[in-house]
Amino acid sequence: MADDSKPGAAGQAGGGRPLSDEELQDLVASTDTGGRSPTGIPLHIILWVAVAWSLFQIWIASPLPYVLSALTGWQAVLNSTESRAIHLAFAIFLAFLAYPALKRSPRHYIPIQDWVLALVGAFCASYLFWFYDSIAQRPGIPNTQDIVVACIGMVILLEATRRALGPPLTIIASIFLIYTFFGPYMPALISHQGVSLSGVVYHQWTSTSGVYGTALEVSTSFVFLFVLFGSLLDKAGAGNYFIKVAFSLLGHYRGGPAKAAVVASAMTGLISGSSIANVVTTGTFTIPMMKRTGFSSEKAGAVEVASSVNGQIMPPVMGAAAFLMVEYVGISYFEVVKHAFIPALISYIALVYIVHLEAMKADMQGLPRAEAPKPLVRVAIGVLLGFLITAALSMAFYYGLGWVKPLLGDATPWLVAVLLTAVYVGLIRFCARYPELELDDPSSPVVSLPKVGPTVKSGLHFLLPVVVLIWCLMVERMSPGLSAFWATAFMVFIVVTQRPIFAFFRGTELTATFGRGFSELFDGLVTGARNMIGIGIATATAGIIVGSVSQTGIGLVLADLVEILSLGNIMLVLLWTAVLSLILGMGLPTTANYIVVSALMAPVIVQLGQDAGLIVPLIAVHLFVFYFGIMADVTPPVGLASFAAAAVSGGDPLKTGFIAFFYSLRTAALPFLFIFNTDLLLIDVGWLGGIGVFIVATVAMLLFAAASQGYFLTRNRIYETVLLLLIAFTLFRPGFWMDMISPPNRDVAPSNIIAVADRMTAGEILRLRVDGVDSIGNPRSFVALLPLGEGETGEERLSSAGLELYMDGDKVLIDNAAFDSPAQAAGLEFDQEIVTVKEPLDQLPKELMYIPALLVLGLIVFMQRGRRERRPAAATA
C-alpha cells in the first residue's frame, strides 16, 4: 500500500543511519495503518470504530445471522450489496481519521474538516444500505438525490484514495472518469459515444458494476477476515515464534541469518499481507544479524525485501489478489492455491540458494550452534517419524469424521470443537515445559542461536489455527470466507485463553494473564481493521476503472492497440503486460494493480495465444499479472519495500532496490515460463507427474539463479553462464527444442480435413488455421483447437463436434458451427475459411532433451570443480 509520504519517510535512512524503533513504527503506520496518532477521545473513536468494523466482518461471515433469523424471524442477514456499502463506509471513515491530508498536516489531532469529510463520506458510501429498497425499485433511473450523493461520494472516495494510497491511483481513476464523459471528443482510435451523468451515476455508484463491483465484494467477503486472522496470529506471538524457529534451524549454515530471513518471511507471509510490514517486522531482527555475518547493508536489506515481497505469492494465504482470481477466473480457491503452489515454493528455494551463493562468494560462516549437532540419521528418523505420525493422525481424523458425520448430523461441529479444544489444551500443556520465546536484541555484540528442540516445541499450538484454515479450504472445500471465519474464531479463542492456560500449567499468577489476553485481542481487532483501510479503498477505486472499461468499451480498443504494437506476437504482448504492471505498480498497491492490468490485458493475452495456436489458461494469465504487480514493490525508483528495508539497514534505498530486483529475477522469469509450460501450474498434471515437475523445475531454477549470480561451484566464466541459462531453459521447456527436432504436426491442405480426422481418435484436438473477421468486422486469422466428437469416420467425428463444412474445390468454408458445440467453443463461425489443417504426428518424448542438458551440466561441474580445487594451491603458492 502506498501513500505520498513514503519515499520521503524512508529516505531518512538514505544517508546511512538506521531508523530507530519509533521511526520504524511510524514508517509502517504511514504505509499501512495511517500516519496519524491522536490522543484522548479522537484516539478512542478510531480504536472503537476499528473494533466495530472487525466485529461487523466477523458477524456477516458467520452463520449467526442465519441462526438468529431462523429463531426470531428478524431479518439479520445482509445481502452482498448492503455488506459492501457498510464495508466501504468503515474504510472511508477511518481513512480520513487515520491519514493526514498533507505532509505538513497535524499528526496528533484531527482537524474539523476531516471529521466532516469522514462523516459525509461514510454516509455516501453506505447510501446503498440506507436506500436499498427504493433504489432497487427504479433500476437504471437515478433521481436527483442519487446523483448528488454519488457525485459527492465519488469526490470523497478519490480524496481518501489520495491520502491512503498516494496520487497515482487517484489520477488513473480520474482519467478514466473523464474519458467516460468526454468520449465523443477523444481521438478517433479511442472515441466512444459518451455517457450521461445519470448513466455514470447508476453504473458507478448505485449498481454493482463500478465502485461496488467484484473487487469490493471480495474485499468484504474474503480479504478482511484473512487480514484479521493474520493480525490476531501476530498478536498471539506467532510472528516471533516463526522467526526464532527459522533461526534455530538455519542460523548455523553459511549465510545462516539470511537463509533464516527467507524462511521466516515465508512463514510470516501467513500473518502479514503487506510487504512493507513484513520487511519491518522480520527485518528489524534479521537485517542486523545478516550484516554481522558479512552482508553489506544493501545486500542484507535486499535479501529481506526479496523474501518479504514473495510472502504474497505463498499459499495458502496469498495476497488479496488471490481471492479476486477466484471471482475473475471462475475457479475455486483450492484450485488457485494448487496452481500457485509450485512456482511460489520454487521461488523461495531459489532465494535460499541465492543467499547460499552470496555466502560462498564472500566465504561467510554461520553463527555458532547453541548445541552439538545430532547425527544425521537420528534427525532423518525424527523427521520421518513426525511426518508419519502427522499423516496417520490426519487420515484417522479425516476418515473418522466421515464416519461420524452421518451419525451426528448437525451436531458434528460441536464434536469437532471439543476435540480441537482438547488438542489445543494438550499442546499448550506440552509447550509449557519450555520457556516463553523472547526476541534477542539484534544490536547486542554476541548472538547465540536458540536451541532447535525447545524453540520448535514452545509454540506448536500456533500451527493449529493454520491447520484449521487449510483443512477448511482444502479438505472440507468451504468458501474462503467461511474458512477464514472458523480459523479467525479459533484464533480469537486462542488469543484470549493461551496465556491463562500457560500460567496454569506453569504454576504462575493467573489474574494478570486474563487482562493481557483481552488486551491482545483488542489490539488484534484494531490492527486488522487499520490494515484493511488501504485495501478497502483500493478495491473501491479500482472499481471505478473497471466500471469505466465495461461502460465505454475501451478494453476492446486497448486490445486492438496492444495487438498492433506487439505485431500479434504473444511474447511481445507478455513483455508489454509485464512493463505495464511494473509501471502501474510504482504507485498502485498490488491489489489495484492486479485489477487494472488483468481487466485490460488478460483477454488480449488469451486471444493472441489462441491466434498463435497456444492454449493459454486464464489462471496462468492472471498469475502472470499478479507476479509482476508484486515485483513493483521491489523495483526502483518507487520500490516501497526496498525503502523500508533501507530504513532498517541504513543502506542506500535505490541500491537496495536494484540488488533486490536482481535477486528477484527468478520471480520475474517464472511467469513467462508457466505461460508456455502450464505443467508448472499443475494444470492437467497428476500427483506423480507433479512431483516430477517440481523436481525438474527446482533444478532448473537453481541453475538460473547460479547463472544470474555468476557463481555455481566457483565463479562462472561468461560461456558457463550462457550454458547454465540454456540448460535451465531446456529443463523448464524441453518442448521448445523437441518441436524443432520432431515436429508435433504438419500442415496439410484444408481439403484433406476429413481424411485427417479419420486418422485421429475421438477426443483428440484438431488444429485448424482459420481466416475470418472479429466481432467488429476486422480481418482475423487464428488457430482453432477443435476436440473431435464420437464417430466411426472422420466426417462423423467432425459432425458430432458441431462442425459442418462447405467444399468449393480446394477451398473449405465453415457452413455451420452448431450452438453450444465444441466447434462454437473453438471460435468457429459461419463463412470462415479453413486455410490449413495441422495433422498431428507421432513425436518423441520431450523429456529426451533432458539428456543433452544434463550432459552439458556435468561438463560444467567437472570444469568448475577442477578450478575450485586448484584455487587453494594457487593461493598458497
N, C-alpha and C positions, 0 to 999 in steps of 0.2 A: 504494500500500500504506500502511496506517495503523498507528500504534500510539498508546498513550495518552500518550506523551510529546511528540508532535509539536507540538500547538498551543503548549505551553509553551516548547519549544525555539525555535520560530520566533518566538515572541512577544518574544524578547530584542531583535529588531530593531524592535519597535513603537515604541520611543522615538526612533527616527530614526537609530540608529547601525548602519551596515552591519556584518555579522559578518566576522570575519577568515577567512582561508583555512582554518585549522584548525577553526574553529567551523562553517564551511560543510560541511566533510568530515564532521564529527560529525553534522550535521543529516541529510545523505544517509545516513550509516551507520545512524542510529537509525530512519530511514524505510524503507530498502530492504535493508540487509545486516546489521542488528543493531548495537546501540549499544555492545556490549562489545568491548574491545580488550585482552585479557590478554597476558602475556608468557611467555617460556620454553616449557616443554613443552605447557601448555594451548593456547597460540597455534599451535604446530606441529601439534597434534592437529586443531584446527579447519581449518587450511590443508590438511593432507593428506586429511582426510575430505572436504573440499570438492572437492579434485582427484579423489579416488576417485569421488565422485558424478558429476562431469563425464565421467570416463573410462568409467564404467558406462553412462551415457546414450549416449555415442558408440558403445560396443560393441553395445548392443542395437538401435541404429538402423542399424548397418552390416550388410553381407552376410557379415561374417566368421563369426558363429556358425553360419550355414548351411553355409559352406565347411568349417569345422572339423568339423561333424557329418558331412558327406559324406565327408571324408577319413579321419577317425579312428573314426567310429561313436559317439563320445562325444556325449551329448545336451547340446549347448551352447546350444540355443535355449530361451529362457524364453517361456512363454505370457504373454498380456496381463495376467492377474491376478497372476502372480508378479512381473512387472515393476512393476506399480502398488504392490505391497506393499513392495518394496525402495525404490522412489522415495519413498514416504511415510516409510519408516524413516529415510532420509537427512535428509529435511526436518525431522522431529521432533527427531532427534538434534542437528542443527545449530541448531534454533530455541532449545533450552534452553541451548546453549553460547553462542550469539551474542546473545540477547536477555535482558536482566536482568528479574527479576520485577517490580520496582517502581522508581520514580524514584530512591529512596534506596538501591537495591541497588548492590553494588560493580560497578565497570566494569572494573577492572584484574585481577581474578582471578575464578574460577568457584567458587561455594560447593559444598560436597559434595552438598547436596540436589539441585542442578541436574544434577550428574553422575548421580545415581541416577535422576532423572526422565528424563534423556536416554537412558540405557541401557534402562530399563524401557519407555519409550515406543517406542524403536526396536524392541525385541523384540515388543511388542504389535502394532506396525504391520506388521512383517514376518511375523506369525503365519501368514498365508495362504501365505507362501512355504515356511516350515518344515513345515507340516502340510497341504499342499495335497491330497495323495492321500487322507489319512484323512477330511478334510472333504468331499471330492468323493464319497466312498462313502456318506455319510449326509446328503444334501441336505435342508435344512429341519428337521433334528433335531440341534440343537447339544447337546453334552454339557456337563458341569459345567465342564470346563477351558475350553471355548469361551466360556461365559458369564462366567467370572471374567476371562479375558483381554480380552474385549470391553468389560466394564464399566470395567476399569482403563484400557484403551486409549482409551475414549471420554472419560473424565475428563481424561486427559493431553493428548489432542488438543485439547480445549476450552481447557485452560490454555495450550498452545502457541499457540493462536489468539489468546488474550487478549494474550499477550506480543508476538507478531509483528504483529498487526493491530488491537489495541485491543479494548475491551469490546463494541462493537455487534454484530459477527458472532457472538461467543460468546453473547451474550444471546439473539439471534434463534434460533440453533440450539438453545439450551437450551429456549426457549419451545416450539419445535416438538416437541422430545423429550417435554416434559411433556404437551403436547397429545396425543401418541401414546398415552401411558399412561393419561391421565385423560379420554379422550374421552367415556365414559358420564356424567361429572359436569359436562360443559360445557353451556352454554345450548342449547336445542333446535335453534336455527338451525345450530350448528356441531358438534353432538354426533355421536359415532360409537360403535360397539360396544366399542371399546378393543382393545388388543393386548397379548398376554402378553410377559413378559420374554424368553422364548426366541424368540418371533416377532420382537421388535425386534432381538435379537442376530443372528439369521440374516439379516434384511433389511438391517440397517445395517452389519454387520461381517464376516460370513462369506459374503456373496454380493456381486454387483456391482450391487446396486440402491441402495446408500446411499453410505457413505464411499468405497468403491472403484468408484464408478459412472463414468459417461461423462466427467464433468468431470476426475476424477483421471486417467482414461485419456488424455485429450487433453493434460493437463499432462505426463504421462510420455512420450507418443509424439511430440508436436509441439513444445510450447511450450518445453521445456527447450533443445532444440537451437537454436531461433531466438534465445533469450536468450543462449545461449553464443556463437552466431555474432556477435551484436551486440557482446558483450563483447570478443571477440577482435579484431573490426574496430576497436573503440575503442582497445584497447591497441596496435594496429599504427600508430595515428596518424591514422586516417580522420576522427575527430571534429574534430581540429584542422584537417585539410585542408578539410572541408566548410565550417567557419566562415570560414576565410580566403578560400575561393573566393567565398562569398556576399558577403563584404565587398568583395572586389576588383571584383565585378560591379555591386554596387548602392550602395556606400557614398557615391558622389558625388551621388546624387539627393537631392531634398528628403526629410528624414527618413530618409536612407540607412541609418544604423545600425539603425533599427527595421525597415526593409524587409529588410535583410540578416539580422536576427534571425529574421524569419519564415521566410525561405528556408533558413537554417541549421538551424532547428528542424525543418523539414520533412525535410531530409536526415538529420539526426541521429535522426529518428524510426526510421530503419533500424537504428540502433545500440541505442537505449535504449527499452524498453517501459514505462519509468517516467516519469510526468510530472514528478515531483519531481527525479529525477536529470537529466532533460533541462533543466529550468529552471536548476539549479545549474551544469551542465556548460557550456551556452552562455551562461547569464545572467551569470556572473562576468565575461565578456568584453563582452557586448552591452549590458547594462544601464548600466554607467558611460558607455559611448560614446553611448548614447541620451540620457542626462542631459546630456552635454556639448553635444549639438546642440540642446537646448532642451526635451526632455521632462521633466516632473516625475518625482519618484521613483516615485509611484504609477502614472503612465501608462507609464513605462518598464517597471516590473515587470508591469503588466497586459498589455502587448504580448507580453512574453516568456511569460507564463502562457498566453495565448490561443493562441500559436503552438506552444508545447511540448505542451500538452494535446492539440492536434489531431494531433500526431505519431502517436497511437494509431489514428487512422482512415485513415492514408495507406497505401495498398497500395504494394508487395506484402507488406511485413512489418508487419501490423497488430498490435493488442494480442492478448493470449491469447484474448480472447472470440471473435475471428475464427475461430480453429481450433475452438472449441466449436460455432460455427454450422455448420461442415462436418458435424458429427455430428448436431446437433439438427434442422437443416433438411433434411439428406439430399442435399446437392449437393456438387460438387467444390470444392476451394479456388480453382481457376481461376474458377469461377462467382461465388464470394464476392467475389473481387478485382474481377471485371468489374462486378458490381453496385455495389460501393463506390467505384469509381474516380472517377466524375464528381462525386458530392457532395463527396468529400474535396478534389478539385482545385479545385472552385468555392469551397469554404470558405477555402482558402488564398489564392486570388486575391482574394477579397473582403477578407481580412485585410490583404493588402498595400495594397489600395485604402483601407481604413480608416486605415492608417498615413499614406497619402498625404494624406487629408483632414485628419488631425490636423496634419500638417506645413503644409498650406495655411492652416489656421485660425490657426496661430501664426507663419506666414511664416518657417518654418525653412529653413535651407540645408543642403546636403550637405557632406561632408568634402572637402578638396581632392584632386583626382586625383593619382595617382602618375606619370602620363604624359599626354601630349597625346592627346585623343580621336582615334580613327581615323575616316575618312569612313564615313558610314552605309552607303553602297553596298558598300564593302570589307568591312565587318562582316557585312552580309547575305549577300554572296557566300561569305565564310568559313563562316558557319553552314550555309548551304545545301550547300556542298561537303562539310563534315563530315558532315552528315546523309546525303547521297548515298553517301559512302564507307562509312559505317556500315551503311546499308541494303544496299549491294552486298555487303559482307563477310558480313553476316548471311544473305543469300539464298544466297551461294556456300557458306557453311558448312552451311546447312540442306539444300540440295539435294545437296551433295557428301556429306554424312553419310548422306542417304537412299540414295545410290548405293553407298556403301562398306559399309553395314550388311549387305546380303545376301552380300557377298563375304567379309568378315572374321568375321561372326557374333559369337561371344563375345569375340573379340579387339578389337572396336571400341572399348570403353572405354580400352584401352591406347593406341590411336592418338589418341583424344581427349585423354588425359592428356599425351602427348608434345607434341601441337600446343598445348595450353593452356600447358604449361611454356615452350615456345618463345616464345609470345606474351608471357607474363609476363616472361621474361628480356629480351626485346626492349623491352618497355615500361619496365622499370627502367633499361636502358641509355639510353633516351631521356630518362627523368625525371632521371637522374643528372647531366645537363648543367646542371640548375638547383639552387640551394641548398636545403637542407632547411628546411621551414617551421617557424617558431617563433612562438608567441603573443606579441603585443605586450603590454606592461604596460598594463592598462586604466586605471591611475591616473596614467600619465605625462601631462604637460601638453600635449604636442603629439602628435597621432596622424596618421600618414601612411598612406594606403591602400596595400596591396600592389599590384604591377603584375599586370594581369589575365593576360597570356600566361604568364609564368613560374610564377605561382601555380597556374593550371589544369594546366599541363603537369608540375608537380612531383610529382603524386600520382595520375596516371591509372591506375596499377596497382591502386589501391584499388577501382576500378569493376569489376575482373574478377570477384571473388567475388560481387558483387551480380548481375552478368550471368549467372554460373553458376547462382545461385539462381533468377533469373527464367526462365532457359532451361529448367531442370529442371521448374519449376512450370507454365510457360505453353506451352512447345513440346513437351517430352517427356511432359508430363502425369503426372509421377511424383507419388507421395503427398507431402504436406507434410513428413512425417518423413524420407523418403529424400532429398528435395530439400535439406532443411536439413543432412542428413548430408554430402552431397557438397560443399555450399558450406562447411560447417564444416571438413571435411577439407582442402579447398583453403586455407581461411583459416589453419589450423594450419601448413601448408606455407609460406605467405607470412610469418607472424609469425616463424618460425624462420630463414627464408632471406633475407628482404628486406635486412636490414642488412649481412650479409656480401657480397651481390651489389652493393649500392650502394657499399660500401667498395672492392670490386674494380674497379668501373668508374671510381670517383673517385680511385683510386690511394692510398687511405689505409690505415691499420693494420687488418688483418683479425682479429687474435686476439681482441680485446675484444668484437667485434660478435657472435661466436657465443654467448658467455655472455649478452649482452644479449638476444638473440633468445629463448633458452630461458627467461630470467627473465621476459620479457613473456608468453611462452606460459603459464608457471606462474601469473602474476598474472591472466591472462585466464580460465584454468580456475577459479581460486578465485573471482574476481568473478562469473563466470557462475553458479556454484553458489550463492553467497550471495545473488545477486539472485533466485534461484528459491525461496528458503526461504518467503517470504510467499505466492508463487503456489501452491506445492505444498500448504501448509497451508490456504489459502483454498479451493482446489478440493475438498479432502477434507472440510472443514467444510460447505461449501455442499452437498456430497453428502448430509449429514445432513438438510438442509432438503428437498432434492428427494426423498430416500427417505421422509421423513415425509408429504410431499404424496401420493406414489404409494401409500403403505400405508394412509393414513386416508381418502383421497378428498376431502381438504379443498379441492383445486383446483376441483372442481365446485361446492362450496358458495361459495367465493370468487367464482367466475364468476357465479353467480346473484346474489350480493350486489352485485358491481360493476354488473351489468346493472340491478339495482333502483336503485342510486344514480345511474346515468347515464341512467335513463329510456329505455334502449335506444338512446341517441344515440351514434353512433360517435365524434363529436368530443369529447363529454364523457368517453368511455372513454379516448381518447388523452390528454386532459388529466390524468385520474386516473393513468394509467400514467406520464406524464412527472413528475408530482409525487411519485409513489411512488419512482421511480428516483432523483430528486434527494434525497429524504429518506433512503433507504437508503444512497445514495452518500456521505452525510455521514460515515458510519462504516465503510462497506464498500469494499474495493478494487473496481476496475471489473469484474474477472472474477467475483467473488462476487455483485456487484450484478446483473450480466447473468444469471447462472444463476438467481438467485431470481426476478427480475421476469419473465424470459422464461418460466420454468416456470409462473408464476401467471397472467400476463396475455396471453401470445401467443395461446393458444387462444380467449380471450374476444374479443380484437380481431378475429380471423379470423371467428369465428361471428357477431358483431354486424355485421361488414361484409357477410357473406353475407345476413343477415336484412334489411339495408338495400339489397341489390342491388348492393353494391360488392365487386368482386373485390380482395381484399387478399392479395397473395402473402406466404407465410410469411417469406421473406427480408426483405421490407420491414418486417414487424413486428419481427423480430429486430434489424435495423439501427436501427430506432426506439429500442428499449430500449438498445442499445449506445451510441448517441449521447448519450442522457440520462444513462447511467451515467458516461460520460466527463465530462459537464458538471458532475458533482458535485465533481470536483477543483478546479473554479473557484468554485463557488457558496459564498458566505458562509452561515453563520458558520464552517463547517469546510472551506473550500476549501484543501486542503493545499498545492497547487501555489502558490496565492496567498501563503500564509505563507512558503514557501520563497523566492519572488521578493522579498517584502518583507524577508526576512533579507539578501538580496544588496543591495537598493537602499537600505535604511534607511528606507523609507516605511512608512506605516500599513498593516498587513496587511488589515484589514477594508475600508478604502478601495480598496486594490489589488484585492481580490476583487470589489467591486462594479463597478469600472471594467472588469475583465477579463470579468465576466459581461455587461456592456453590449456589449463588443467581441464576445462570443461569441453574441450574439442570432442572428447569421446561422447558426451551427451549430444553435441551438435551432429555427430556422424550417425548416431543411431536412427533418428527419424528418416533419413534418406535410405538407410538400409532396410528398415522394415516396410517402407513403401514398396520396394522391389522384391523383398523376400518376406512375405507375410508369415512364414513359419516362425519368425521371431515373436510374433504376437499370438502364437499357438492357435492360429486360425486353421481349422480342419486338420489338427495335429493331435494324435492320441498321447497318452501319458508316456509310453515308451519313446515315441518319437520326440516328445517334448524334452525328455532328459537328454537325448542325443543332441537336439538343437541347442539346449543350454550349454552343454559341454563344448561343442564346436564354436558357438558364438562367444563364449567366455574366452577361449583360447585366442580367437581372432581379435577380440577387443583388447586383450593384454598385449598382443603383438602390435596393434595400432598404437596403444599407449607407449610402448617401447620405441616405436618409430617417431612419434610426436615429441618424445622426451630426448631423443638422440642417444639413448642408453639402453642396452639389453643386458648382456653379461659384462660388457665393458662399453666404453664409448663407441658409438656407431661411426663407421665411415659412411660417406654420402650414399654410395651404392648399396650398402647394407640397409640404410633407412628406406630407400626406394624398394628394395626387395621385401622388406618387412611389410610395407604398405601393400604391395601386390599380394603377398601371402595372406594378409588379413582380409583383403577384398575377396580373394578366392575362397576363403573359408566362409565368409559371410554370404557370398553369392556365386556358388560354383556354376550355376546355370548360365551365367554370362559367357563363360568360356566354352562350356559344353555346347551351347547353341551354335557356336561358330564351327565346332568340330563335327557335331552330329545334329543338324537342324531338326527342330521338333515338327516342322511341317514344310510342305512345298506348295507353291502357287500353281493352281490348275485353272483352266478356262471355266467360266461360270456354267457353260452348257453341260459340264460333267458333274454338276451338283448331285444329281440323283445317283450316279454311279459311286460317287464318294460316300454319300450317306448309306448306300447299300453295303459298303465295306466296313462301315462303323457299326457300333452296337448302341442299343437304347441307353440313354443317359449320358453318352459322350458329348463333348462340346464341339460343335461345328463352327469354325470361324469363317466369317464372310466379310469381305471388304465391300462396303455399300456406299453408293453415291445417292444423295437426296438433298432435301432442304431442311433447315431447322424450323423452330416454332414461329419465327418471324419472316421466313421466306428466303433466308440467306443460304447459299450452297454449303453443303456439309458432307464430308467424307469420313467414314468411321468404320471400325471393325465391330461387327455384331457377333456376340457369343451366344449361339443357339443350342440349347440342350435338346438332343433328339428324343422324340417320343417312342412309344412302343410300336412294333410292327415287324412284319417278316421281310419287307423290302424297303429300299431307301425312300421310295415315294410314300409308302405308308408312314414311315418314321417322320418325314417332313410334314405330312398332313396332320398326324397326331400332335405335332408340336405347334400346330396352328398356322402353318405357312402354306400359302397357295401361290403358284408361280405361273407366269405367262412367258412362253418361249417365242422369241421372234428372231429366228436364225441363231446367230451366235449371241444375241442379246437376250438377257434374262431379267425380267421385271417382276416385282412383287405385286401379285394381283390382289392379295388379301392377307392380313395378319389378324387372326381371329381374336375377338375380345377376351381379355384376361387369359391369354395363352402365353406359353414361353416365347413365341415369336414376337408378340407385342411387348413383353417384358424386355426383350433384347433390343428394342428400339426400332423394330422393323415396321414399315407402314406402306400403304398402297402407293404404287407408282415409283418406289425407289428402285434403283438398278443395282443388281449384284455384279460387281466388277471382277472380283477374284474370289475363288474358293480356295481356302487353305486346307489341304489334305494332311491329316496327322500322319507322322512317320514314327516307326519304332526308334526311340532314342536311347543311347547309352545312359546308364545312371549318372546323374550329375555329380554324385559323390566320388566318382573316379578322379575328379580334379583335385581331390584332397591329396592324392599320392604325390604328384609332382610338387605341390605346395609344401608338403611335409619334408620331401627330399631336400628342397632348397633351404627350408628351415634348419634341417640337420647340418647342411653345409655352413650356414651362418654360425650355428652353435659351435661347430668344430673350429672355425676360424677365430671366433671371439674367445673361446676357451684357451686357445694357443696364445693369443695376445695377453690374456689376463694372467696366465701362468708365467709368461716371460717378464711381465712388468716388475715384480718384486726383485728379480735377479738384476734387471737393468738398473733399478733404483739403488741396489746395494753396490753395484759396480761403480 
